[in-house]
């Protein structure tokens, strides 16, 4: 199973719009990362998001490229300050490739739970993604990172 954690794209400032939708650059960056994920062979069955406007818009753009077979849905546990335990428990029950669109610092907390507290990854710029993989009985491992500049690891 593969799990892709994606930070929402660049959003407008709260003083401009309290809902904080994506900027045009944010939309472009998400589309760029979606193309990179598609080229890397990611085909999630579902794309789940926090429900915040910027995350829902990011998920929709990702789905335009990745065509999740189940589609999009809101899920609890991905908002900025949500603790990771509930979402980690749900992830443990999944068998299908899944993409999660969320926020900082919650995405960083999820990574630490997946890989261990000493885990080091490059971080999550706006529209940045990290892909993890596990075998049925094995631990999670980082298999790639993607960002809007086109660099991947």
Secondary structure, 3 states (H helix, E strand, C coil): CEEEEEECCCECCCCCCCCCCECHHHHHHHHHHHHHHHHCCCCCCEEEECCCHHHHHHHHHHHHHHCCCCEEEECCCCCCCCCCHHHHHHHCCCCCCEEEEECCCHHHHHHHHHHCCCCCCCCCCCCCEEEEECCCCCCCEEEEEECCCCCEC
